Amino acid sequence: MSMLNEVKRRPLEEQRDRSFTGRVREIIPWKGDSFKEILRKLIFIVSVAVLIYWCCTAYVYFFGSETMINDHKELSELYNNPSSDSQTAADPQDGDVPQDSGSSNVQQGGQTSPDQPAVAPKRLARFDELYALNPDIIGWLRIDGIYIEDTDELAIDYPVLQTTDNEYYLEKDFFGEEQDYGALYADYRANLTGIGRSSNVTIYGHNMKTEYYFHHLRDYNRVSPTFVSDHRLINFSSLYEENEYIVIAYFFVSTNEEDDNQPLFSYHNCVEFNTMADFDYWYKNVMYRNYYKTDIDCNIDDEYLTLSTCSFEITDSRYVLVARKLRPGEDPSQYTYESNPDRHMPEKWYKANGKKVPEDDGPDYEYYIPD
């Protein structure tokens, strides 16, 4: 029987052209191919092309490119070592208040007085060269003490951009070039003109495997009071002033309603705290999910900064770091942190990790209610 099968196979083997040309003819359409054979080859070619494209896209998204690294070094040099140390008048930008509105004067928190005209702030000189390259720049974000592994390069030390939507810089770099790794950008609804500032500014960035952009936000995921204590300060300079913020919270959240047994927390939509109800919703939900407990007090009059990046623990999830702007004369070292074992995680996270989904009353625990 085996000999008979071998005899039957032999003609097929003999018909197969094993030369280079023969191999090519097996893959691409060739003269004399039937319609069915041509269709099969075309489907194969398209499938391979799509696979190669997505592999390249995924690689650039996760690992970046030499262009990204060189651009980062160039921009960092322009910001940290500016060629001029004088201040220049701010250029008009979309949403800026005119220099003479004829009716108001800036006060703390963006409030105005009817006595004097508003005065446009001056742009910090260190932004001049960066602004000339891209007027969409609205600030610079830096976290000291967190480095790219085996280097002395800060892991989070980037320009922050802003435009009229939250999609543009998702896949465009600082120079507006199409790049899957995008750039850091502030929510388009946030006001950072210097004559008024939103209650909460959210900045988005990709979580890249090369440790660039917001990859190291996940370091706060260690639930380590020591780590968050050692890296509690965030420097975020707008075009008009340098400010420091102290970390008050870190949490993990899903963006899908069906992934949790609690209502979806739309943290990214919390931009203005116009009422105590606005502030309470945001603050209680943040603290309900907070990996840490701390004695840092917060109120509706403070300014907040939110950093957001993708998480891969479950699909469509985010790591979120929240900080409060330091008050004049405030000593950031006076505060303490401890782990919060009762933090709320999405229901899908518990199930994915083989844990029982806890029952609770939602974001209304007494110790989370602000004074």
Secondary structure, DSSP 8 states (H G I E B T S, - for coil): -HHHHHHHHHHHHHHS--SHHHHHHHHS--TT--HHHHHHHHHHHHHHHHHHHHHHHHHHHHH--HHHHHHHHHHHHHHHS-S--S-EE----TT---S--SS-EE-GGG-EETTS-----EE-GGGHHHHHH-TTEEEEEE-TT-B-TTSSSBSSEEEEE--SSSSGGGSB-TTS-B-TT---EE-TT--BSSSSB-SEEEEE--B-TTS-BTGGGGGGGG--HHHHHHT-EEEEEESS-EEEEEEEEEEEEES-GGG-SS----GGG-----SHHHHHHHHHHHHHH-SEEE-----TTS-EEEEEEEE-SSTTEEEEEEEEE--TT--GGG--EEE-TT----HHHHHHTT--------S--GGGS--
